[in-house]
Amino acid sequence: MSTKTLDVAVIGGGFAGIGTAIRLKQHGISDFAIFERGTTIGGTWRDNTYPGAACDIPSRLYSYSFAPNPNWSHTYSGSDEILGYIESMAAEFGLHSHFRFGHNITGIVFDETAGRWDITVEGRPDAVHARTVVLASGPLANASFPAIPGLENYQGHKIHSARWDHDYDFTGKKVAVVGTGASAVQIIPELVDKAASVKVFQRTPGWVLPRVNRRTNALTKELYRRVPAAENLARRAWFYGHESVALGVVWNTPLTRAVELVGRAQLHRQVKDPWLRRQLTPDFRAGCKRLLMTDDYYPALQQDNCKLITWPIARIAEHGIRTAEGVEHRADCIVFATGFDVAKTGTPIPITGRDGRVLAEEWQRGAYAYKSIAVSGYPNLFFTFGPNSGPGHNSALVYMEAQINYLVGAIETILDRNLRMLDVRRDRQDRYNAGIQRRLTGTTWNSGCRSWYLTEDGFNATMYPGFATQYINQLRTVDLDDYNVVPADTRTPRIAAVS
């Protein structure tokens, strides 16, 4: 491995890492490497291959504006098609030579004297050096089984939705599904079609809205190929349509009642049994937890081989799940659709900044950053999908694209001006985050329900309390007044890495 210093190290080879790499190349920055712990690209969409896996954001929005795809087959795309889009971007922009597969990053440490990051890789003796680092591992990179008593004693087969076992045959099996979130409502209808029985263990019901998934006809695809401006117009229409949804789901307004009326109408239209409807009716405002987009979930729950269980899980037994009232539900297989280890506290990898500061320790009570991207005391380090950049109503990729454009501008400044450090000012960071937390108090996410958006003590390190338009506008320019700018020692000029 080369011991010379890269201009940029990108950690993660999913949507964020590939988007960052594309924009770096478009800005004339080619001395970078993408470190991916897996053996192929794709990130979340490489890992999530469970039956029915799909996106609940329209494809026109769940893509980059600088890499449009006129060939989406449906309004909402499945995981295979999304992964294909990611792979096509890597090929089109010549990114494969920049990838370092099988590189699991175990820590990064800032060398203040040299103005660089020293990156350790599992199983490799030499550190990688980089002037700047983009942490593009994403919030949905790590998954694990939930901490339920008795899990280690279960004798049947267990599967996590993010690590699907395609060799397991569900035919004729008794299956338990733990969770009723976004992944679960896609998985359950598929399992009901195959298994002998499916028991769904629900902690809290969610607001379910219709998902009208139309096929894109050949004429529309041809129009988008020949007239890119037409596809851009369609994208903008979807964008502003979703922006308007913020008025009903980000804040508790009369439009929140309208969203709930749509959800109740969906429930009454698809579920005829009054008791089941009552079990499936949320007791919190729409938007407080993630909205579920599906037309298949409610019908699947009413099939003869499916049953909804609302008693709390007490423990996992040797042959199934025991609920609080003392009933043991036997299962050949338990599917855990329980989400991801979202880093609301701590960091996905150990990060040591100036003066030996450890970011995981500073984030113990909740993560924070300046505009979701940079943290004071950790110069030349940038996050994608960092703290408080989660959307409740629009496409994550709209937010991510704005972040990428900003951090590429910051990296360009560091390289062009030969800076040793670009370190966000603590006072600007504190003022920004105080404003974010103040605005969050008026949102539905902080209105009292429990969700993965919040830490155990109720701190919201996840969501952005506003419109996507507001988020994008704050990232249009890199204002150097927000940073401590430290020039490099001219006696130690930059040395480009050799691939």
Solvent accessible surface area in square Angstrom, and as a share of the most:
residue,aa,sasa,rsa
1,M,108,0.48
2,S,50,0.32
3,T,89,0.52
4,K,96,0.41
5,T,25,0.14
6,L,18,0.09
7,D,7,0.04
8,V,0,0.00
9,A,0,0.00
10,V,0,0.00
11,I,11,0.06
12,G,10,0.10
13,G,1,0.01
14,G,9,0.09
15,F,16,0.07
16,A,6,0.05
17,G,0,0.00
18,I,0,0.00
19,G,0,0.00
20,T,0,0.00
21,A,0,0.00
22,I,0,0.00
23,R,50,0.18
24,L,0,0.00
25,K,71,0.30
26,Q,81,0.36
27,H,74,0.33
28,G,67,0.64
29,I,13,0.07
30,S,74,0.47
31,D,24,0.13
32,F,5,0.02
33,A,1,0.00
34,I,0,0.00
35,F,7,0.03
36,E,7,0.03
37,R,114,0.42
38,G,18,0.17
39,T,113,0.66
40,T,72,0.42
41,I,10,0.05
42,G,1,0.01
43,G,15,0.14
44,T,41,0.24
45,W,28,0.10
46,R,51,0.19
47,D,35,0.18
48,N,9,0.05
49,T,48,0.28
50,Y,17,0.06
51,P,30,0.19
52,G,34,0.32
53,A,9,0.07
54,A,19,0.15
55,C,8,0.05
56,D,21,0.11
57,I,26,0.13
58,P,1,0.01
59,S,3,0.02
60,R,24,0.09
61,L,0,0.00
62,Y,29,0.11
63,S,4,0.03
64,Y,1,0.00
65,S,54,0.35
66,F,33,0.14
67,A,7,0.05
68,P,79,0.49
69,N,23,0.12
70,P,27,0.17
71,N,73,0.37
72,W,2,0.01
73,S,27,0.17
74,H,48,0.21
75,T,29,0.17
76,Y,19,0.07
77,S,3,0.02
78,G,30,0.29
79,S,12,0.08
80,D,118,0.61
81,E,52,0.23
82,I,2,0.01
83,L,36,0.18
84,G,32,0.31
85,Y,10,0.04
86,I,0,0.00
87,E,82,0.37
88,S,57,0.37
89,M,3,0.01
90,A,0,0.00
91,A,67,0.52
92,E,131,0.59
93,F,42,0.18
94,G,38,0.36
95,L,0,0.00
96,H,98,0.44
97,S,90,0.58
98,H,25,0.11
99,F,14,0.06
100,R,65,0.24
101,F,72,0.30
102,G,40,0.39
103,H,14,0.06
104,N,51,0.26
105,I,10,0.05
106,T,59,0.35
107,G,8,0.08
108,I,1,0.00
109,V,72,0.41
110,F,11,0.05
111,D,43,0.22
112,E,54,0.24
113,T,123,0.72
114,A,53,0.41
115,G,2,0.02
116,R,65,0.24
117,W,0,0.00
118,D,31,0.16
119,I,0,0.00
120,T,64,0.37
121,V,5,0.03
122,E,103,0.46
123,G,78,0.75
124,R,103,0.38
125,P,133,0.84
126,D,69,0.36
127,A,29,0.23
128,V,8,0.05
129,H,27,0.12
130,A,0,0.00
131,R,20,0.07
132,T,0,0.00
133,V,0,0.00
134,V,0,0.00
135,L,7,0.03
136,A,4,0.03
137,S,35,0.23
138,G,30,0.29
139,P,40,0.25
140,L,55,0.27
141,A,21,0.16
142,N,50,0.25
143,A,24,0.19
144,S,58,0.38
145,F,75,0.31
146,P,34,0.21
147,A,110,0.86
148,I,28,0.14
149,P,77,0.48
150,G,4,0.04
151,L,24,0.12
152,E,139,0.62
153,N,70,0.36
154,Y,14,0.05
155,Q,121,0.54
156,G,33,0.32
157,H,63,0.28
158,K,72,0.30
159,I,4,0.02
160,H,8,0.03
161,S,2,0.02
162,A,0,0.00
163,R,110,0.40
164,W,25,0.09
165,D,42,0.22
166,H,121,0.54
167,D,138,0.72
168,Y,43,0.16
169,D,88,0.46
170,F,12,0.05
171,T,91,0.53
172,G,53,0.51
173,K,60,0.25
174,K,107,0.46
175,V,3,0.02
176,A,2,0.01
177,V,0,0.00
178,V,13,0.08
179,G,15,0.15
180,T,17,0.10
181,G,32,0.31
182,A,26,0.20
183,S,24,0.15
184,A,0,0.00
185,V,3,0.02
186,Q,30,0.13
187,I,0,0.00
188,I,0,0.00
189,P,21,0.13
190,E,63,0.28
191,L,1,0.01
192,V,11,0.06
193,D,122,0.63
194,K,112,0.47
195,A,7,0.06
196,A,54,0.42
197,S,34,0.22
198,V,1,0.00
199,K,58,0.25
200,V,0,0.00
201,F,6,0.02
202,Q,11,0.05
203,R,185,0.67
204,T,55,0.32
205,P,20,0.13
206,G,16,0.15
207,W,12,0.04
208,V,4,0.02
209,L,22,0.11
210,P,46,0.29
211,R,41,0.15
212,V,84,0.48
213,N,60,0.31
214,R,169,0.62
215,R,175,0.64
216,T,22,0.13
217,N,87,0.45
218,A,77,0.60
219,L,148,0.74
220,T,38,0.22
221,K,45,0.19
222,E,58,0.26
223,L,86,0.43
224,Y,26,0.10
225,R,113,0.41
226,R,183,0.67
227,V,68,0.39
228,P,87,0.55
229,A,70,0.54
230,A,23,0.17
231,E,13,0.06
232,N,75,0.38
233,L,126,0.63
234,A,23,0.18
235,R,30,0.11
236,R,121,0.44
237,A,69,0.53
238,W,94,0.33
239,F,24,0.10
240,Y,115,0.44
241,G,38,0.37
242,H,31,0.14
243,E,12,0.06
244,S,61,0.39
245,V,58,0.33
246,A,0,0.00
247,L,74,0.37
248,G,2,0.02
249,V,1,0.00
250,V,0,0.00
251,W,63,0.22
252,N,74,0.38
253,T,37,0.22
254,P,117,0.73
255,L,87,0.43
256,T,0,0.00
257,R,96,0.35
258,A,43,0.33
259,V,24,0.14
260,E,7,0.03
261,L,121,0.60
262,V,71,0.41
263,G,3,0.03
264,R,100,0.37
265,A,60,0.46
266,Q,5,0.02
267,L,8,0.04
268,H,101,0.45
269,R,140,0.51
270,Q,27,0.12
271,V,0,0.00
272,K,143,0.60
273,D,71,0.37
274,P,91,0.57
275,W,148,0.52
276,L,24,0.12
277,R,49,0.18
278,R,175,0.64
279,Q,38,0.17
280,L,4,0.02
281,T,42,0.24
282,P,11,0.07
283,D,137,0.71
284,F,27,0.11
285,R,85,0.31
286,A,0,0.00
287,G,6,0.05
288,C,1,0.00
289,K,44,0.19
290,R,101,0.37
291,L,26,0.13
292,L,8,0.04
293,M,44,0.20
294,T,10,0.06
295,D,47,0.24
296,D,85,0.44
297,Y,6,0.02
298,Y,5,0.02
299,P,50,0.31
300,A,7,0.06
301,L,7,0.03
302,Q,66,0.29
303,Q,91,0.40
304,D,158,0.82
305,N,43,0.22
306,C,13,0.08
307,K,118,0.50
308,L,17,0.08
309,I,9,0.05
310,T,52,0.30
311,W,136,0.48
312,P,86,0.54
313,I,49,0.25
314,A,49,0.38
315,R,85,0.31
316,I,1,0.01
317,A,8,0.07
318,E,93,0.42
319,H,81,0.36
320,G,0,0.00
321,I,0,0.00
322,R,91,0.33
323,T,1,0.01
324,A,60,0.47
325,E,70,0.31
326,G,55,0.53
327,V,69,0.40
328,E,60,0.27
329,H,14,0.06
330,R,151,0.55
331,A,10,0.08
332,D,62,0.32
333,C,0,0.00
334,I,0,0.00
335,V,0,0.00
336,F,0,0.00
337,A,8,0.06
338,T,54,0.32
339,G,31,0.30
340,F,46,0.19
341,D,74,0.38
342,V,24,0.14
343,A,42,0.33
344,K,35,0.15
345,T,58,0.34
346,G,19,0.18
347,T,26,0.15
348,P,54,0.34
349,I,23,0.11
350,P,80,0.51
351,I,0,0.00
352,T,31,0.18
353,G,3,0.03
354,R,58,0.21
355,D,133,0.69
356,G,50,0.48
357,R,70,0.26
358,V,47,0.27
359,L,0,0.00
360,A,31,0.24
361,E,111,0.50
362,E,54,0.24
363,W,7,0.02
364,Q,129,0.57
365,R,198,0.72
366,G,5,0.05
367,A,1,0.01
368,Y,42,0.16
369,A,2,0.01
370,Y,13,0.05
371,K,29,0.12
372,S,0,0.00
373,I,1,0.00
374,A,5,0.04
375,V,2,0.01
376,S,9,0.06
377,G,3,0.03
378,Y,3,0.01
379,P,1,0.00
380,N,2,0.01
381,L,2,0.01
382,F,2,0.01
383,F,10,0.04
384,T,5,0.03
385,F,38,0.16
386,G,11,0.11
387,P,11,0.07
388,N,4,0.02
389,S,0,0.00
390,G,4,0.04
391,P,26,0.17
392,G,27,0.26
393,H,12,0.05
394,N,6,0.03
395,S,0,0.00
396,A,22,0.17
397,L,2,0.01
398,V,11,0.06
399,Y,1,0.00
400,M,14,0.06
401,E,22,0.10
402,A,9,0.07
403,Q,0,0.00
404,I,0,0.00
405,N,59,0.30
406,Y,5,0.02
407,L,0,0.00
408,V,0,0.00
409,G,20,0.19
410,A,0,0.00
411,I,0,0.00
412,E,51,0.23
413,T,25,0.14
414,I,0,0.00
415,L,16,0.08
416,D,113,0.59
417,R,148,0.54
418,N,47,0.24
419,L,7,0.03
420,R,64,0.23
421,M,4,0.02
422,L,3,0.01
423,D,4,0.02
424,V,2,0.01
425,R,71,0.26
426,R,122,0.45
427,D,63,0.33
428,R,56,0.20
429,Q,2,0.01
430,D,68,0.35
431,R,156,0.57
432,Y,36,0.14
433,N,18,0.09
434,A,55,0.43
435,G,13,0.13
436,I,2,0.01
437,Q,44,0.20
438,R,164,0.60
439,R,95,0.35
440,L,0,0.00
441,T,102,0.59
442,G,50,0.48
443,T,4,0.02
444,T,1,0.00
445,W,3,0.01
446,N,47,0.24
447,S,67,0.43
448,G,70,0.67
449,C,18,0.11
450,R,167,0.61
451,S,19,0.12
452,W,109,0.38
453,Y,9,0.03
454,L,27,0.13
455,T,16,0.10
456,E,171,0.77
457,D,101,0.52
458,G,37,0.36
459,F,59,0.25
460,N,1,0.00
461,A,5,0.04
462,T,18,0.11
463,M,3,0.01
464,Y,7,0.03
465,P,2,0.01
466,G,0,0.00
467,F,56,0.23
468,A,0,0.00
469,T,49,0.28
470,Q,83,0.37
471,Y,0,0.00
472,I,34,0.17
473,N,77,0.40
474,Q,40,0.18
475,L,4,0.02
476,R,164,0.60
477,T,100,0.58
478,V,34,0.20
479,D,67,0.35
480,L,44,0.22
481,D,95,0.49
482,D,11,0.06
483,Y,10,0.04
484,N,71,0.36
485,V,57,0.32
486,V,36,0.20
487,P,91,0.57
488,A,19,0.14
489,D,56,0.29
490,T,119,0.69
491,R,200,0.73
492,T,94,0.55
493,P,92,0.58
494,R,110,0.40
495,I,106,0.54
496,A,56,0.43
497,A,20,0.15
498,V,99,0.57
499,S,134,0.87
